[in-house]
Amino acid sequence: MQRKQGPMSKAVARYWIEFYGDIFTGTGLCTLCGNTGMIDTRQTAISPNKVNVGRLNFCICPNGQWKRKDYMKKEAKREKAT
């Protein structure tokens, strides 16, 4: 089941600024992804039972939201072409 992705969520952006924006480090970078827009937990998220549960995720920062939107557009074009 696919979820529809709308434009960048302002509520999510406000949440990100409040809790994960650069309020502590002074670098101007997202403290979750370093402004790459992606969070890769494939090698680091391991359950207590040693099951690798990581994956490559879009970050909730504005860069991640735009990357997700771009990805969804490309996927829709690919589906339309087939």
Secondary structure in CASP SS format (residue, H / E / C, confidence):
PFRMAT SS
TARGET T0000
AUTHOR 0000-0000-0000
METHOD secondary structure of the structure
MODEL  1
M C 1.00
Q C 1.00
R C 1.00
K C 1.00
Q C 1.00
G C 1.00
P C 1.00
M C 1.00
S C 1.00
K H 1.00
A H 1.00
V H 1.00
A H 1.00
R H 1.00
Y H 1.00
W H 1.00
I H 1.00
E H 1.00
F H 1.00
Y C 1.00
G C 1.00
D C 1.00
I C 1.00
F C 1.00
T C 1.00
G C 1.00
T C 1.00
G C 1.00
L C 1.00
C C 1.00
T C 1.00
L C 1.00
C C 1.00
G C 1.00
N C 1.00
T C 1.00
G C 1.00
M E 1.00
I E 1.00
D E 1.00
T C 1.00
R C 1.00
Q C 1.00
T C 1.00
A C 1.00
I E 1.00
S C 1.00
P C 1.00
N C 1.00
K C 1.00
V C 1.00
N E 1.00
V C 1.00
G C 1.00
R C 1.00
L E 1.00
N E 1.00
F E 1.00
C C 1.00
I C 1.00
C C 1.00
P H 1.00
N H 1.00
G H 1.00
Q H 1.00
W H 1.00
K H 1.00
R H 1.00
K H 1.00
D H 1.00
Y H 1.00
M H 1.00
K H 1.00
K H 1.00
E H 1.00
A H 1.00
K H 1.00
R H 1.00
E H 1.00
K H 1.00
A H 1.00
T C 1.00
END
